[in-house]
Amino acid sequence: MLDGWICGRWEWSREPVGIAETEELKDLLQLCQGVLIGSGQDVVVWACNPTGVFSVGSVKDRFLANSYVAPNYVFEWNKLVPKKVSFVAWRAVLDRLPTFDTLAKRNISVRSLLCPICGELEESVEYVFVSCGLAQCMWSLVSQWCKTPVFFLFSFRVILELHKFSKFPKDKARVFHAVCLIAIWSLWKRRNALVHKGSPIHLVSLVEEIKVLGFLWIKNRWKRRCLIWKDWYRFTVSRVVTSILVSFLFFWWRAYFSISVSGCNGVSSVLLV
């Protein structure tokens, strides 16, 4: 909007539009009343350095001078799912997903602030993944599949902490955490398809997608790759771990026994000679 300082007065490229810009212009002119503007060339000065020259060290000193407060929540990434899946949940924690309420805060015009899935209340991260009726039904089916108690979700962060409160072993808890991330990603993908393409969301199809994608991604990213669909569909992941241990002990015992037998045969042949 500013074009320059010409002949002792401000030259604007356009006039302020709206009440907000008019008030901002008044505040700006009040701040500039005590400022003397010369006709010389402008010079950029770095205020964080006494010499006025920018340096990386001065930026570091400025950060260290301010008291650093550790964040209350640290997002936990999971290697069993692609980064794009964890990225959606990470953006949701930071409230950076383009939900209708976030777009409105950025002065982006939207047709309605209501949730596109149910149309009952204003759409937000908390509502889409926690309070919406479809989301509650999805989490209920996921809990039945994973054989966990029914989820009582009060915030989005609770979803990301469910694996810590479960009674699963460490490996199975990590798999359960990956399932929760996949559910978040799948629901958000279906929501976008509804908004941009008008594709309806079917609950059964959504849950089946979570199971299929979870099987494909976790099977190929997990070190214990003997995961089979039958066990995965029943979410008996601990059975997979047990079968691996039994197989390892069996092959070890067979190898040891064969070595022992061959050694005994060699000794016997020597004694016979």
N, C-alpha and C positions, 0 to 999 in steps of 0.2 A: 504494500500500500504506500510505502515511503518512496519518493522519487529523488529527494535530495534537499539540501539547504541552499536556497538560491536567493541572493540579495536580501539576506537577513530575515527570511521567512521560509516556512516549510512548504515544499511543493509535493502534493500527494498525487499518486497515479490514479486514484479514484477516491470518492467520498466514502466515509464509513457507512456500512449497511447494518441496520438492526440496532437494537438497544445495547446489546453487549459490546459491539465495536465502538459505539458512541461513548459509552462509559469508559472503555479502555483508552480511547483517545484523550478524554478529559484527564484521566489519571496520568497519562504519559506527558501531557503538556504541563501539568503541575510539577512533575518531577524534573522537567527540563527548564523550569523557570530560573533556577539558580545556576544553570550551566552556561558557561561562556564558550561559544563555538568560534574558533578562529578560521582564518582563510588558508592556513598551511595544510601540508599533506598529512593524512592520518597515519598513525603509527600503532602497530599491534604490540602490546606489552603483556607479558605473562606475569600475572599478579602473584603467583605462588613462588616466584624466584626474585630475590632482591635485585638481581641484575636485569630483570625484565626479559630474559631469554628462556625459552622453553627447554626443559630437560626432563628425561624420564625419571632421574633421581629426585627431582623436586615433586613430581607426582607421587612417587613412592613415599616420600617424607610427609606429604600432605595426608595420605591415607593412614600412615602409621600414627600421625598426630591425633587423628580422630579415634575415639574409642570404638573398637569393632565389637559388634554384638552378633553372636552366633545365631543362625536361624533356628526357629523353634522346631522346624520339621525338615528332615533331609530325605529327599526322594530316593527310594531303593530301586536300582535298575536290575533287570533280570536277563541273563544271557540265554535263557531258554526260548525267548521270543525275539522276533526282529526288532531293530531299533525303532522302526516306525510305530510299532505297537506301544512300546514304553514311552515314546515321545508324546503320544496323545494323552496318556495319563499324566505325564510330567507337565504338559501345558494346562491340563485341567486343574492340577494342584495350584499353579500360578494364576489361575483364572484368565488364561490367554486363549482359550478356545472361542471361536467366533459365534457364540450364542447370541440370541437376539438382544438380551440386556447389555452384553458387552459391546455390541455394534452400536446400540443407542448411546452408550456412554462416549463413544468415539465420534459422535455426531454423524453416524451413517444411517440414512433413512431406511427403515424397515416397514413393511406393511402392517405388521402386528407384533406385539411383544409376547403373545401367548405361545405356549409350547406347541410346536407343530405336530407332535405325536398325539396328545390328548386334547389340547386346546382349552385347558381349564385355568391354569395359572401362568404367570410370566416365566418365560424360559430362562434358566440359568444353569450353571454347571451342577449345582446342588440338586436342582429340580430334575434335570434330564437323567442323571445317573442314580439318584436316591429317591426322590419323592414321586416321580411319575409312575402311574399305574403299571405301564409296560415294564419299566425298570424293576419295580418290586416283584412282578411276576417272573421276570427273567432271573433275578437273584434267588427267588424261591426254588425254581427248577434247577439252578446251578447247585444250590445247597443240597437238594435231594440227590442229584447225580454224584456229588463229591462226598455224600454221606456225612454231612456236617449239620449241626443245629441250625435252625432257621435264623437268617441274618436279621438283626435289628440295627439298621443303618440310621445314624443321626447326622452324618456328614460324609463328604466324599473321601476324606482321608481315612475314615474307618474302613472303607473297602480295601485300601492299600495296606491296612494293618491286620486284616483278618487272619492271614497265615501265621502271624506271631501269636495269636491267641488260640489257634487250633491245637489239638493234641496229636497232630501228625508228627512223624519223625522228620529230621532235618531235610532230607531229600524230597520227601513227599510234600512237605510244607512249601518248598521252593517251587514244586510243580503246581501246587494249589495257587500260589501267588501268580504264577504265569497264567493260569486259567482266568483269574480275576482281571489281569491286564488284557487278555484276549477278549473277554466279555465287554470291557469298556471300549476297546477299539471297534468291535463288531457293532455295538449299539450306536456308536458315533457315526460309523460308516453308513448304517441303515438310516440314521436320522438325516444325513446329508443327501442320500438318495431320495428320501421323501421330500425334502425341501427343494432340491434342484431338478429332480426328474419326476416327482409325483409317485414314486414307487411305494406301495403300501408295505408296512412292516408286519410280518407274521411271526408270532412268538415262537412257535415250534420250529420254524425254519431258522430263526435267529439262534436258538439254543443248539440246534444240530450243526450250524456253522461253527459255533464255539468249540464243539467236540471235534469236528473234522480238522479245523485249522490247528487246534491244540495238539492233536495227534501228529500231524505232519510236521509242525514246527518243533515240538519237543522231542519227537523221535529222532530227528536229524541233528539236534543240537545237544542232546543229552549224551553223556559219556556211556551210559548203559543203554545201548541202542537195540536191545532185544525186546523192546516194547512192542506188543502185538495189539491189534485192534480189539480183540475180545476182552483183554484185561483193561484196556483203556476205556472202553465203553462202559465197563462196570466200575471204573476208577479204582481198580485194585493194583495200584502202583507198587505197594509194598510187596506184593506177590512177585512182581518182576524182579525186585532186588533179591528176594529169597531164592528165586530160581537161578539167578546168576551165581550166588554163593554156592548152592548145591552143585551146579554144573562145574564150577571151579574145583571144588573138593573132589568130585568124582574123577575128573581128568587128572588131577594131581595124584590121587590114590592109584589110578590105573597105570600112570607113568612110573610111579615109585614101585609098584608091584612088578611091572615088567622088567625094570632094572634089577630088582632083587632076584627075580627068577633067572635072568640071564647070568647074573653073578654066581648064583648057586650052581648052574649048569657048567660054568667055566671051572669052578672049583672041583666039581665032581669029575670032570674030564681029566683034570690034572692029577687027581688022586688015582684014577684008573690007570693012567699011564705009569 
